[in-house]
Amino acid sequence: METIVRYTHASRVGTCRIEWHAGGWQIWCEDDMLGTYHSPAAALDNLCGGHTDWPGTTDPSTLGLADELSGWKAWTPRRS
């Protein structure tokens, strides 16, 4: 079974990512880290609900992001 390490989704402000880092799942939009969560689902819920450390005045709930992980592109590490 492949281990998913990143989910990505395009938005009007750039690519948003939910990715694994030591210590938890982090939300990134372009170069801004928006928070760390215990699961990718919790990260997505907080992002789509507008409950992240979003910079500026953009409300992430208005970006057209899929609110289910199945609507995001899942990435797994390449095996050599």
ABEGO torsion letter per residue (X at the ends): XBBBABBBBBBAAEBBBBBBBBGEBBBBBEABBAEBBABAAAAAAAAAAGABBBBEABBAAAAGBBABAAABBBBBBBBX
